[in-house]
Amino acid sequence: MVRIATITPEYAKAYNHLVKRGLREHPSSFDADIAQLEKRRDRAVARGLQRFDRLNGCLLGAFDEADKLVGTAMAIRRSAPKQSHQAEVLFVYVPIEHQGKGIAKKLMTYLILSARHLNGIEQLYLTVNLNGSAARALYVSFGFQSAGVVPRAVRVDGDYFDQEHMWLALS
């Protein structure tokens, strides 16, 4: 059984490890670069988690029976005033040994419910690598719609990857 909850500072080390692992295993699926985060210390992550603005976003973790972090998903409100009705979905990740158990689906369910409770958030948007057909299928299953494709949006080690922008109305 998996429990979905807010990631708090006491899980900083596990969260930092999970983010770095996701970036190493799927560099074309995330805009962040592992080289930028490789030196990030657990203490700095804990401080960031302490300052995380829960009025403008949600950072969720999936925890197994042993209270081990086995997945993550985040949504953050756009900071520009004209875009503050939107939240961006970021870093939805479940390690391969925990995939196929419905964890990503459970994370997305809770993330969407949490986003609906953020004051003024009317829609979610995200970007998905078109090579990640499982991720795209997950988002489509929740009603996300395509807003267009950016060819060669990401370059990793000289290879280019297309990204699709998707959005979901919360009303």
C-alpha positions in Angstrom: 0.0 0.0 0.0 1.3 3.5 -0.9 0.6 6.6 1.1 0.5 10.0 -0.6 1.6 13.0 1.5 3.4 16.3 1.4 7.2 16.0 1.3 8.5 17.6 4.4 12.1 18.6 5.3 12.8 15.3 7.1 12.6 13.6 3.7 15.2 16.0 2.2 17.8 13.4 1.7 15.4 10.9 0.1 13.9 13.6 -2.1 17.3 14.9 -3.2 18.4 11.4 -4.1 15.1 10.7 -6.0 15.4 13.9 -8.1 19.0 13.2 -9.0 18.2 9.6 -9.9 15.3 10.7 -12.1 17.6 13.2 -13.9 20.3 10.6 -14.4 17.9 8.0 -15.7 15.7 10.2 -17.9 17.7 13.3 -18.8 15.5 14.2 -21.8 12.3 14.1 -19.7 13.1 16.9 -17.4 14.3 20.5 -18.0 16.6 20.5 -15.0 20.2 19.4 -15.7 21.9 16.8 -13.5 25.2 18.7 -13.7 23.5 21.7 -12.0 22.0 19.6 -9.2 24.7 17.0 -8.6 26.4 19.1 -5.9 23.2 20.1 -4.2 23.4 19.2 -0.5 20.7 17.5 1.5 20.7 20.5 4.0 20.0 22.9 1.2 17.1 20.8 0.0 15.8 20.7 3.6 15.9 24.5 3.7 14.1 24.6 0.4 11.4 22.3 1.6 11.0 24.4 4.7 10.4 27.5 2.6 8.2 25.8 0.1 5.1 28.0 -0.3 2.2 25.6 0.2 -0.3 28.4 -0.7 1.1 28.5 -4.2 2.0 24.9 -4.8 2.1 21.3 -3.7 5.0 18.9 -3.5 3.7 15.3 -3.0 5.5 12.1 -2.3 4.5 8.5 -2.5 5.6 6.5 0.5 5.7 2.7 0.8 4.9 0.6 3.8 8.4 1.2 5.2 7.9 5.0 4.8 10.4 5.1 1.9 9.9 7.7 -0.8 9.0 5.9 -4.0 7.6 8.7 -6.1 7.1 12.4 -6.4 5.0 15.0 -8.2 4.8 18.8 -7.9 2.6 21.7 -9.0 3.6 25.3 -8.7 1.6 28.4 -9.4 3.0 30.7 -12.2 4.4 33.8 -10.6 3.5 36.3 -13.3 0.3 38.1 -12.4 -1.4 37.5 -15.7 -0.6 33.7 -15.4 -1.3 33.2 -11.7 -4.4 31.2 -12.6 -2.1 28.4 -13.8 0.1 25.9 -12.0 2.8 24.0 -13.7 3.1 20.2 -13.1 6.8 19.3 -12.5 8.9 16.3 -11.8 6.4 13.4 -11.8 8.7 10.5 -11.3 8.5 6.9 -10.0 11.6 4.7 -10.1 11.4 1.7 -12.4 11.3 -0.8 -9.6 8.1 0.8 -8.4 6.4 1.3 -11.7 3.4 -0.7 -12.8 1.8 -0.4 -9.3 -0.4 2.6 -10.0 1.8 5.0 -8.0 2.0 7.7 -10.7 -1.7 7.6 -11.2 -2.3 8.0 -7.4 0.2 10.9 -7.3 -1.5 12.6 -10.2 -4.9 12.1 -8.6 -3.8 13.7 -5.4 -1.9 16.4 -7.2 -4.9 17.5 -9.2 -7.1 17.4 -6.1 -4.5 19.5 -4.2 -4.2 22.0 -7.1 -8.0 22.5 -7.0 -7.6 23.7 -3.5 -5.0 26.3 -4.3 -6.8 29.6 -4.3 -7.3 30.9 -7.9 -5.8 28.0 -9.8 -8.0 27.3 -12.8 -5.7 25.1 -14.9 -2.6 22.9 -14.9 -0.1 22.7 -17.6 2.9 20.5 -18.2 5.5 19.6 -20.8 6.1 15.9 -21.7 8.8 14.4 -23.8 7.2 12.7 -26.7 9.6 9.7 -26.2 7.8 9.1 -22.9 4.7 7.5 -24.2 3.7 6.1 -20.8 3.9 9.5 -19.2 1.9 11.1 -22.0 -0.7 8.3 -21.7 -1.0 9.0 -18.0 -1.7 12.7 -18.5 -4.2 12.0 -21.3 -6.0 9.6 -18.9 -6.6 12.5 -16.6 -8.0 14.7 -19.4 -4.9 16.7 -20.3 -5.1 18.1 -23.8 -2.4 19.0 -26.2 -1.5 22.6 -26.7 1.2 22.0 -29.2 4.5 20.3 -29.9 7.9 22.0 -29.8 10.3 20.2 -32.1 13.9 19.7 -30.8 12.9 21.4 -27.5 15.6 19.6 -25.5 19.1 18.6 -26.4 20.9 16.0 -24.4 24.4 14.9 -25.5 23.8 16.1 -29.0 20.4 14.3 -29.4 17.2 16.3 -29.8 13.9 15.5 -28.2 10.4 17.0 -29.0 8.2 18.2 -26.2 4.4 18.4 -26.1 2.7 21.1 -24.0 -0.4 19.9 -22.4 -3.1 21.5 -20.2 -6.0 20.6 -18.0 -8.9 22.8 -16.9 -9.7 22.4 -13.3 -13.2 23.8 -13.3 
